[in-house]
């Protein structure tokens, strides 16, 4: 599929993350305004709340866009999602008769602040990156062998929804309990092994019923869209706490997402199959769809005062072993009800080369192999006032489906107890 | 403190769970009505929405009781909680001048259906029962030794809020992946080791800020009230899935809570200290409050067709090692923001004697020691159409602060895949 041209000139560049092919959904405001729904097109935002108020778009009897989240739209079912995308395309396509009517509803992105694009109902984090799982095994257990269940279960755990924040939100270095292997007692203080995890987040749009499982194909149809996701991780806190019930405070101090929900529809041309299974999956995980996406991903690190960030990882979302649809099917397989706004992290995405490792744990091999930034500074884990940046885009023929950036700056830990 | 007498005659019995000393909060409806907030008194419910509509009680400029949850009240701060309790006491106390005015707003409990009393924002399950942790070690690892971190961390994991249901909701036996130790491959089907966990749930009322920890004393002040909680568990699913990221589908098919929120204020006379620490807790977990409560607990099991249930466990909430306030302090210690409606499960409560074990895993010692019900039926784990019942009450001088019951019947698994 080629670039689809819009009368919004900035949307027709090969470099814009937001051509007419994309049309991602966010929540924005200008100074003094209430946050509301908008759609990115080139370097502009289409003010959906204002369009709705003017009677130029109506999805439902009630207002669904004059809200600081897209959850109401998600709940209107996939047919309505398709109808909305059709309306937006017709309004914004080059040669549209609506241009004069619609143009006044465009707001420059440069003037807008972006907010959380949806209310996170619950947050689940998976572990679907095979290279990452093997690297973690090699680092932590001395063997790249996968856990016994890894090739059978799309392993996941429940994360903390209240910790999910939009790109740009600063994160406090967490305090927590840690214990050195040779120490008698644990101690409490700022994490010394603060890390990122490069992930894609899938957003559930259509709910499922409590007690009722869904197939992989049904699960795929339930997904509304995707964001970049940085699952900030305190490795030293996690190491001491995680047996026997899994990660808790090591993952609860912040999870950053990119501000634009890239719809599943926009990513359709970039679907790729999951890799051949080393062991056949159980039949309940069978599906007919290509569940992964070819999305180029990059991680950059920028110390305080550096003129520009250093690229430290380049990989691709197609490196995953399990798809979001398989994860969602497994999630509901015992009867767990899923809701609009549920966020599913893919798990850390790493490729086979070191340049493709999606966490500092892997890039510095647990601190044993420090790396050098363009500024000459040395890093193993994150230092105070470092900024971490995730970027992602599906690369089409003369256009891209971009996610925008997912950034976060680490502030020094707060003093606790006082 | 003795029984406080009410003009509602049924509230003055030593047997009622709901004397004037209690005043728990629930959500109810009669046939054809919308669910709304009510307060239990004896065998009646005070219709708070109707009282508010009549101008007889006002906590806020907006209606807070004509809603199917108590979250709005929780968010009004502890001073308002105290004011509400004072108003209710004054209205319902024996000799109150309000009797004639208030009496028309009482609804018989026998006519009402009870609903979820609050919206669960997020659900966290802890592991604070020492005897339970030792029993599980003995059963699963052949040693009652606690995990290395157990005496230092109030261990918890994030559960699934969408799986929390009110007492009386039937639960489907979950399908899931399991693998016998000697099997080559896992299989998918109905759990064969379906269990309960006897717990107390603490409900957060006052939020904490993202990035900001709270002390144990602050955490105690944030707690709004308590419910009985049955953390249904599929032991075979859990055993295969839980390494390395903790329980997931083994715990996601249902968590039942009792329908009345017993306020922290009602339980004040029953506070008891946590037991002496075997190892000193780190200073961030220091507090000045007595964080546990003396609450008698019982579990009963009733097979389909049995005239009455068999009591299978009697224990007490004071058997816990960590308090809800300590758990909440730990939960927020890395900066995790807490919200009104967050539900914290205590962890399974077991005492030292077999008659005090709060799960079937312990009562049947992983199925090796079947037990006999009053009907003569034998059990290890739960069979289809069995009903499990939790009961709890703090026993005062001639009165009790009861929770009502927390019941659930297990239905056969759904067929999946079709």
Interface residues (C-beta under 8 A of the other chain):
Chain A: X121 X122 X127 X147 X148 X149 X152 X153 X155 X156 X157 X158 X159 X160 X161 X162 X163 X165 X171 X172 X174 X175 X176 X177 X179 X185 X186 X187 X188 X210 X211 X212 X213 X215 X234 X237 X240 X241 X242 X243 X244 X245 X246 X247 X248 X249 X250 X252 X253 X254 X279 X282 X283 X284 X286 X330 X331 X333 X334 X335 X336 X337 X338 X339 X414 X416 X417
Chain B: X121 X122 X127 X147 X148 X149 X152 X153 X155 X156 X157 X158 X159 X160 X161 X162 X163 X165 X171 X172 X174 X175 X176 X177 X179 X185 X186 X187 X188 X210 X211 X212 X213 X215 X234 X237 X240 X241 X242 X243 X244 X245 X246 X247 X248 X249 X250 X252 X253 X254 X279 X282 X283 X284 X286 X330 X331 X333 X334 X335 X336 X337 X338 X339 X414 X416 X417
